[in-house]
Amino acid sequence: MPTVLTESKPEAQHIDEHQADDKNGHRPDIRGDQELLADAFQGENREHEMGMWEAFKEYPMACLWAFTMSFTIVMESFDMFLNGNFVALPAFAEKYGVYVEGSGYTIPTRWQSALFQSGQCGAFVGVFLAGPITNRLGYRWTTILALILMNATIFISFFADSLTVLVIGQAFEGVPWGLFIANSPAYASEIVPLALRGACTATLQMSWSIGGIIVAAVTYAYNQRSDQWAWRVPLALQWLFPTPLLILILLAPESPWWLVRHGRSKEALRSIERLGRKSKQNSHEALAMIERTVEIETQMGGSPSLLDLFKGTDLRRTIITCLIYAGQNFAGNLIANQATFFFEQAGMSTNFAFQLSLINSCLGFIANAGSWFLTAWFGRRTIYLYGTATNITLLIILGVCASVEQTKATNYAQACLGIIISFVFAGTLGPISYTIISETSSVRLRALSTGVGRAAYYVAEIPMIYLSSQMLNPTGWNLAGKCGYIWGGTATVCFILAWLFLPELKHRSFREIDILFNRRVPARKFKSTVIQVQENE
């Protein structure tokens, strides 16, 4: 480990000099100060040497705040799974559906699609608002405003007395979802040390599973009811989340990376000290490392704008982010989002379909926890490729099971394969996608990049939701498990694109990632390329 050059000064004087900002709050160019550079080298070396367990012990509060911010995703997850379960609720289908001979009351395909798509359309607006608002207000205040908006918009859905009003309510709820999903991976990746980046960003998928578990449990408990409370009680439960999260996030520190980017180094130092059990000297080294990376990026690009995402090497980073985000919709994930309805179409009874949906959500949670260990043992690229290949195989088998003569055994086989596909996604593709997305973008453009990447997700998801509903609905194509052929084909495209373009970012600091992209290193050579701690470009 390099030695920090501080022997000639008392520690207090050394700290004061490091904190010396100019009158605008900006610190001097760190690359011209050998002592500050030594601190930056030391800070980056410490992160590289730190193991996952050591990092967790030294930065417990960083983990807590990363998980708190990630937990805002529960609200989007809750609504997505809730809409998927509404179409399977007998009372809801009888109230708003049409009678189909042999299938009973069913929500028409166009309304199923509208229920699923309206929230995503609102979220599409939200993710584009997220970047500019976050760049101006910071991650904390943007999320706080979104939580206030969430509380207000739930009223529309809860008091809706028609599918039209419910669809409108979902669209308005979608706007804060977009703010949550754009900010959460960026904030989590910026406040935790290098060793924890994979695990802490992977908790976003765990939050998604928690939302699914709550919905599955509530709808299972209420699916026997024949009145309006079968769906109004689950809608009302959305109010459980925003206010407690708002209070917690008010207490959370702002990202030190965001503060440094806005010339607020002293506040950034206080945030670093709040995030870990570190000495002042070590906090100083972390701050110097952040300032060095921010200074390098500022010299290359200046003030961030949406257009910067599509210029030079940032275009490559934006394409990777968009492909990984959009790819979540093409590897069987939509089966998980409509699990209860899928199980019904696979031949299960309504009550048993709800039971399987609850089991599916709980298994997803276990898979998410397992992903923490996978991120410690394997690289991002490895997890993504093997997870995708596994699901391709399972989806093709699902299609085969649905194509042969249907018996009770084939029905159960389809249901089990649906659960296994969701489990694989929840342990590999789902969580590692958030890690890749949070690491790929430059620090300077991160708030904008995660927003645009999520927008690509919605651009892909909105038509795929319609396609998924069309494939499963008795009033549509009624394919049931044969949809595995289609999802298997789209997952194969995801695998090929990832093999060609997805780089390995594990064990790389944000400075190293910047250098690798700026040097235009091919994706398959990222892992083997050596970047020295002294290099700036």
Phi, psi and omega in degrees: 000132181297152178270132179283134186274079184232007189295332187280356183229147171297151185300318183299317180295320180300316181293318180299318181294323179294332182273000187287104176265163174279183186295340177269002180092359181268145175272159179296161180301112187294334184291344178262003182243108186297326181290317177294323177298320178299320177296318180297317177300314181298316181298318180290320178297321178299318180295320179294326184278342186282128175279171184296314182291320177297318179296320179296319180293325183274340181232055182294323181290327176298318178296318180299313183289327176296317179293321180300313179295320180296331183293343176298338180293340178306325185290320175292316179301313182305311183290322179297313179291326180297314178297322177297325180276332178304317184292345178260352178286123181302317182294319180293316180296321180291325181288316189243358186262188177237154182274128178242124181302126179091344181238351182077203181285134183220138174289127180303151184304318183296325179281326173303311181298319181297318179298318180287323190275332187297315178297323180291326175295318176296320179295327177300319175293317183299320183291330177284332175284332188300313184301302180299320181293317181293319177301330181271316188258338185097166183294319185297304187290329175297316180292322178298315178298322179295322179294322176297316178297322179298314178305319184288318187286338178300330180302322182298311181294319184296319183267006180299136178242014176205162177297327180298311181292323178297319178297318178297317178300319179295323179296317179292322177296331182296332182300309176295331175303317181299322177293319180298310188288334177285323186274326189300309181294326180294313181296314182299319182289335184273338185260349181255155177290167185308316185295338184257358186299317180296310183294317186286324175286333177292340179295345175300318178292327177296320177298322176300317180293323178300317176301318179295321179296315181298314180297314181299319181292316183291313182291329174295318180293330186254000186291344179276346181289149182248007181248184185295338182288350175299330177245340180285325177298312176301323177296320181294332181294346176300331181290352178294332193266313193299314186293311177301320179294322179300316180296316180297316183288334171300328182273347185285152174281151173287156177299126178298331177295317178296318181296318179295319179300335180256019173069027182245065188293322181296320176293325178297319178298319178295322177297316179300317180294327178286337185278338184214167176271064186248154173288165179300323181296316180293323176297323177298318179295319178298319179296317179298320178297316179298315184293326178297313180296316180297320180296318178300313182293322180297319179296330182276331189226342181073206182293139184286146173211161181301325181297330180298334180296340186245023179241145172053220183287341177293335176297317178300317181294321179294319180298316179299314180301314181294319180295318181293317179295310181298326182297340178299336182274351190248005184244029176096002183295329182291340172296318179295320182292334178242039189302313184299314180295322178298317181295322177297317180290338177279000174107005180278152174292160183302312183296318181290328177297320177292323176297315178297323179297319178295316178299317180300316180293320179294319177295324176299321178297317179296319178297321178299316178298321178296333180295335177301318181287323178298319180293334178282327186268324187237162179282164180298313181299317181299313181297315183296313183293314181290323177297317179295316180299320179297316181291327175302313180299313182295322180294321177295318178298321177301315178299320179297316180300326181279347184268337180278176179301129188278127175227180177298324180295317180291328176297314179293325178297317178297317180297316180295319179295323176300319179293316181295319178300315178297322180295315179297316179299315183292338180261344185232281187302314183301296184293321184290336176298317180294324177296313180299315182297318183288337182266335189288319185287156174289155179300319183299325185251012190299314181299321178287319184295315180295327177293312180294321177299316178293328175299320176298323176302313182290323177301321178283321188287321186302309176291329180290330175297315178299315180298318180297315178297319180297321181292323187267332189287136176299334177276357178251232183275340176054048183278335185052235185291345178294346176298343178302327178297316183292312180294327176296321178293316180292325178294327178296320176299317178300318181298315183296315180296319179294319180298325182280322194240346186276118178274163176268118185249002180296143178067018179251130173287166179297328177295315180296320179297318177303313183295317181298317179290319181294331176277358180057042178293132178301149185306318186281357178251001180302317186294323186269348182284130181265129176242121180283151183294338182277347187281138179249345183207000000 
